[in-house]
Amino acid sequence: MAILSASQATQIAKALSDRVRLQTYAEIARRKEVCVGELDVCNLVSRPTLSHHLHVLAEAGLVSSQRSGIYIFYRAIPERMAAYGVYLLSLANPNIVAEEEKLETA
């Protein structure tokens, strides 16, 4: 698993700091793949707003998209969230990063 830089972690934190984006990410993460129209959050915000939120999540590396005809399907990238979790844990315990680096080189 790649270790995030402070800049990457900040980008993820900003992406998840919005309630709608956090809810959108959680909904995508619960499923293997989801079409935009299937997201429950569609009832809360307009399509252009949802599109913006999905773009922010994608820029942060949290979701990927694939177009199939007129539909766009989104998937969570669990490795990115796991790396973010490791980064957050490393703030409390710097030894975690050292242990993670040892595992990657082994």
N, C-alpha and C positions, 0 to 999 in steps of 0.2 A: 504494500500500500504506500502510495506517495505521501510524503510529509508536506503539509501545506505551509506556505509562507504566511507571514502576518497579513500581507496584502490580500492573499486569497481567502484567508479566514475572515477578514473584514468584509470582503465582497459577499461571502456566504451569509454572514451575520446581517448585513444590510438587506439581502434578499429575503431572509426569513423574518425580518423585523416587522414586516407588514402583515397584519392579521389575515388578509385575504390570500396573500402569497403563501403564508404558513399553512393555511387550510387547504389551498390548492396542492401544495407539495405533499401534504399528508394524504390527501385523497389519491393522488397519483401513486404514491409509494405503497399504498395498501393494495393496489392492483398491479398486474403484470404490465398492462398497457391500457391506455384509455384515450378515447377520442374526445376532443374538446367539448362537443355537444353533450357528452355523458357526464361531465363534471357537475356536481351539485352546486358548485359556486356560480355556475351560469345563472342561477336564480337571484344571486346577490349583486352582480355587476354586469355591465354591458359587455358585449363581445369585444369591442376595441380595448376596453379596460382589462379584460381577461387576457387578451392577446399580449398586452403590455406586461402583465404580471408573469405570463409564461416566458416571455422574452427575457425578463430579469432573472428568472430561475435558470433558464438555459445559459445565459451569460455567466452565471455563477457556477455552472457545471453540475447543477443538481438534477437537471432533466435533459433528456434528448428527445428529438422529434423525428418523425418519419412521415412523409406525405404519401398517401395512397389515393390517387384520384383527387377528389375534392375534399377528402378528409385528412386531417393531421392527427397522428397518434403520438402520445407522449408516454415516456417511460422514465421512472426515477433512476438515478445512478447511485445505487447504495454505497458504492466504494467511496464516492465523494463525501457523502454524509458521514461515513465511518472515519474518513480522514479528518473531517471537521471535529468529530467527537474526540479523536486522539489529540488533536490540537488543543481543544478546550481542557482535556485532562492534563495535558502537559503544562498548562498554566499553573495548576495546583501542584503538580509533581513533575519537575523537569526530567527526572530519570526515565519517565515513560518514553520520551523521544529517543533517548539513548538506547533503550531496550528495543524499540521499534526499528531503529537503524541496524542494530545487531541482527535482528530477525531477517531483515532484507538482504544483508550481505552473506548470511549463512547458506 
